[in-house]
Amino acid sequence: MWSGPRNLSTAMMRSFGNRADTAGLIDEPFYAAYLATTGLDHPMRDAILASQSRDWAEVARECAEAPAPPGGIVYQKHMTHHMLPEIDLGWMDGLAHVFLIRDPSRVVASYAAKREAATLEDIGFLQQLRLFDHVIERSGTVPPVIDAEDIRADPETSLRALCAAIGIPFDRRMLAWPAGPRPEDGIWAAHWYASVNASTGFAPPEPPPAELPPALRAIADAARPAYERMRAHRLA
């Protein structure tokens, strides 16, 4: 599952984690490698670096080889901006890929509320489009695209369509889950996951987003063409 931050991505991990056939969950495995390479100062940076491998090649091998029993699923939650240009994307071959999108104005507003120094690179839309095009080129098919607003508006219809698109049965347990943290959550959950830890299902649709300050609006506007290109392929 390829997503930018603040995009229903952890709720989707909760949803898939509640399926009877989910054998494993992997939460943002490239985060430490991303921080180590870029030197960026994110919340809980030192704890993240200590919690994961900083070697992207090692992480890629583990993701490519993550074992699933017959009929089982290993769900990988990935942040698109963690896939830096120097990372060889060959590990992605052979896996099923889904692209989770959300209106850039909503993403920017939510991100800035948690980390004020937001940039276009932080929210991952341009990187997401690069990965989207990579999957099309390698597979010859357009991967499923789901919009967070569609999921919130009608979770069952959206999840049924997604399951059909990736060839797995729909499981009603995807619609609700117990509140609280999970052992598979990354160490950064203490900073980012308060809302999802309090949740027991997908939140209802949001009201229209508030007007953004000019600097944040510029980021959202720069991300919008990538969002719209992927949205044109979203599941009905």
C-alpha positions as CSV (number, residue, x, y, z in Angstrom):
1,M,0.0,0.0,0.0
2,W,1.7,3.2,-1.3
3,S,0.6,6.4,0.4
4,G,1.9,9.7,1.5
5,P,1.6,10.8,5.2
6,R,-1.7,11.8,6.9
7,N,-3.7,9.8,4.3
8,L,-5.7,7.1,6.1
9,S,-2.8,4.8,5.7
10,T,-2.7,3.5,9.3
11,A,-6.4,3.0,9.4
12,M,-6.0,0.9,6.2
13,M,-3.3,-1.1,8.0
14,R,-5.8,-1.6,10.9
15,S,-8.4,-2.7,8.4
16,F,-6.2,-5.3,6.7
17,G,-4.8,-6.4,10.0
18,N,-8.3,-7.3,11.2
19,R,-8.7,-9.8,8.3
20,A,-8.7,-13.5,9.2
21,D,-6.2,-14.3,6.5
22,T,-3.6,-11.6,7.3
23,A,-0.4,-13.3,8.3
24,G,1.8,-10.3,8.8
25,L,1.9,-6.5,8.9
26,I,4.9,-4.3,8.0
27,D,4.8,-0.6,9.0
28,E,7.0,1.8,7.1
29,P,10.1,-0.3,6.9
30,F,12.2,2.2,5.0
31,Y,11.7,5.0,7.5
32,A,15.1,4.6,9.3
33,A,16.9,4.3,6.0
34,Y,15.2,7.4,4.8
35,L,16.2,9.5,7.8
36,A,19.7,8.1,7.8
37,T,20.2,9.0,4.2
38,T,18.6,12.4,4.2
39,G,19.7,13.6,7.7
40,L,16.2,15.1,8.2
41,D,15.1,15.9,11.7
42,H,11.7,14.2,12.1
43,P,9.9,13.7,15.5
44,M,11.5,10.8,17.4
45,R,14.4,10.6,14.9
46,D,16.8,8.9,17.2
47,A,14.3,6.3,18.3
48,I,13.4,5.5,14.7
49,L,17.0,5.1,13.7
50,A,17.5,2.7,16.6
51,S,14.4,0.7,15.8
52,Q,15.0,-0.3,12.1
53,S,17.7,-1.2,9.7
54,R,19.3,1.9,8.0
55,D,20.4,-0.2,5.0
56,W,17.7,0.2,2.3
57,A,19.0,-2.9,0.4
58,E,18.5,-5.0,3.4
59,V,15.0,-3.6,4.0
60,A,14.2,-4.2,0.3
61,R,15.2,-7.8,0.5
62,E,13.1,-8.4,3.6
63,C,10.0,-6.8,1.9
64,A,10.5,-8.8,-1.3
65,E,10.8,-12.0,0.6
66,A,8.2,-11.5,3.4
67,P,6.7,-15.0,3.6
68,A,3.0,-15.5,3.5
69,P,1.3,-18.9,4.0
70,P,-0.9,-20.3,1.2
71,G,-4.0,-18.2,1.0
72,G,-2.5,-15.6,3.4
73,I,-1.6,-12.0,3.1
74,V,1.4,-10.0,4.2
75,Y,0.4,-6.3,4.3
76,Q,3.1,-3.7,3.8
77,K,2.4,0.0,4.5
78,H,4.9,2.2,2.7
79,M,5.4,5.9,2.6
80,T,6.1,7.1,-0.9
81,H,8.6,9.8,0.1
82,H,10.8,7.1,1.8
83,M,11.6,5.7,-1.6
84,L,14.6,7.9,-2.4
85,P,15.9,8.0,-6.0
86,E,19.0,5.9,-5.2
87,I,16.8,2.9,-4.0
88,D,16.6,0.2,-6.6
89,L,12.9,-0.6,-7.2
90,G,13.5,-4.1,-8.4
91,W,12.3,-5.5,-5.1
92,M,8.8,-4.4,-6.0
93,D,8.4,-6.9,-8.8
94,G,6.1,-9.8,-8.0
95,L,4.2,-7.9,-5.2
96,A,0.7,-6.5,-5.5
97,H,0.6,-2.7,-5.4
98,V,-2.2,-0.4,-4.4
99,F,-2.0,3.4,-4.4
100,L,-3.9,5.3,-1.6
101,I,-4.5,9.0,-2.4
102,R,-6.1,11.9,-0.6
103,D,-6.8,15.5,-1.6
104,P,-3.5,17.5,-1.2
105,S,-5.2,20.3,0.7
106,R,-6.3,17.9,3.4
107,V,-2.9,16.1,3.5
108,V,-1.0,19.4,3.9
109,A,-3.3,20.7,6.6
110,S,-3.1,17.5,8.6
111,Y,0.7,17.2,8.2
112,A,1.4,20.7,9.2
113,A,-0.7,20.2,12.4
114,K,1.8,17.5,13.4
115,R,5.0,18.9,11.9
116,E,5.1,22.6,10.9
117,A,8.0,22.5,8.5
118,A,6.0,20.9,5.6
119,T,7.5,20.7,2.1
120,L,6.3,19.3,-1.2
121,E,8.8,16.4,-0.8
122,D,7.4,15.6,2.7
123,I,3.9,14.8,1.5
124,G,5.0,12.4,-1.2
125,F,2.7,13.0,-4.2
126,L,5.5,13.4,-6.7
127,Q,7.2,10.3,-5.4
128,Q,3.9,8.5,-5.5
129,L,3.4,9.3,-9.1
130,R,6.9,8.1,-9.9
131,L,6.2,4.8,-8.2
132,F,2.7,4.6,-9.9
133,D,4.4,5.0,-13.3
134,H,7.1,2.5,-12.4
135,V,4.5,-0.2,-11.6
136,I,2.7,0.5,-14.9
137,E,5.9,0.2,-16.8
138,R,7.0,-3.0,-15.1
139,S,3.6,-4.8,-15.0
140,G,2.0,-3.5,-18.1
141,T,-1.2,-2.8,-16.1
142,V,-2.6,0.1,-14.1
143,P,-2.5,-0.7,-10.4
144,P,-5.6,-0.1,-8.2
145,V,-6.0,3.5,-6.9
146,I,-8.2,4.3,-3.9
147,D,-9.1,7.7,-2.6
148,A,-9.3,8.2,1.1
149,E,-12.5,10.2,0.7
150,D,-14.2,7.4,-1.1
151,I,-13.3,5.0,1.7
152,R,-14.7,7.3,4.3
153,A,-17.9,7.9,2.4
154,D,-18.6,4.2,1.8
155,P,-16.0,1.9,3.4
156,E,-17.7,-1.4,2.4
157,T,-18.2,-0.5,-1.3
158,S,-14.6,0.8,-1.5
159,L,-13.0,-2.1,0.2
160,R,-15.1,-4.7,-1.8
161,A,-13.8,-3.0,-5.0
162,L,-10.3,-3.0,-3.7
163,C,-10.4,-6.7,-2.7
164,A,-11.8,-7.6,-6.1
165,A,-9.1,-5.6,-7.9
166,I,-6.2,-7.5,-6.0
167,G,-7.9,-10.9,-6.1
168,I,-8.7,-11.5,-2.5
169,P,-12.1,-12.1,-0.8
170,F,-13.7,-9.3,1.0
171,D,-13.8,-9.8,4.8
172,R,-16.3,-7.8,6.8
173,R,-13.9,-7.6,9.6
174,M,-12.1,-5.0,7.6
175,L,-14.8,-2.5,8.5
176,A,-14.1,-2.4,12.2
177,W,-11.3,-3.1,14.6
178,P,-10.5,-2.9,18.4
179,A,-9.2,0.4,19.6
180,G,-5.6,0.7,20.8
181,P,-2.0,0.2,19.6
182,R,-0.7,-2.9,17.8
183,P,2.7,-4.7,18.2
184,E,3.4,-4.1,14.5
185,D,3.2,-0.3,14.9
186,G,6.4,1.6,14.3
187,I,8.0,3.3,17.2
188,W,6.8,6.6,15.8
189,A,3.2,5.7,16.6
190,A,3.6,7.6,19.9
191,H,3.8,10.8,17.9
192,W,1.5,10.1,14.9
193,Y,-1.1,7.4,15.8
194,A,-3.2,8.9,18.6
195,S,-6.3,9.3,16.4
196,V,-6.1,5.8,14.8
197,N,-5.5,4.2,18.2
198,A,-8.7,5.8,19.5
199,S,-10.6,4.6,16.4
200,T,-12.7,1.4,15.9
201,G,-13.4,2.0,12.2
202,F,-13.2,4.5,9.4
203,A,-14.2,8.0,10.3
204,P,-17.1,9.6,8.4
205,P,-16.6,12.0,5.6
206,E,-14.9,15.3,6.5
207,P,-16.3,18.8,5.9
208,P,-14.6,20.9,3.2
209,P,-11.1,21.8,4.1
210,A,-10.3,25.2,5.6
211,E,-8.4,27.8,3.6
212,L,-4.7,27.1,3.9
213,P,-2.1,29.8,4.5
214,P,-0.4,30.8,1.3
215,A,2.8,28.8,1.8
216,L,0.8,25.6,2.5
217,R,-1.6,26.3,-0.3
218,A,1.4,26.5,-2.7
219,I,2.5,23.0,-1.6
220,A,-1.0,21.6,-2.1
221,D,-1.3,23.3,-5.6
222,A,2.1,21.8,-6.7
223,A,1.0,18.3,-5.6
224,R,-2.4,18.5,-7.3
225,P,-1.5,17.5,-10.8
226,A,0.0,14.2,-9.5
227,Y,-3.0,13.6,-7.4
228,E,-5.4,14.2,-10.3
229,R,-3.5,12.0,-12.6
230,M,-3.7,9.1,-10.2
231,R,-7.3,9.9,-9.2
232,A,-8.3,9.5,-12.9
233,H,-7.7,5.8,-12.3
234,R,-9.4,5.4,-8.9
235,L,-11.6,2.4,-8.4
236,A,-15.3,3.2,-8.9
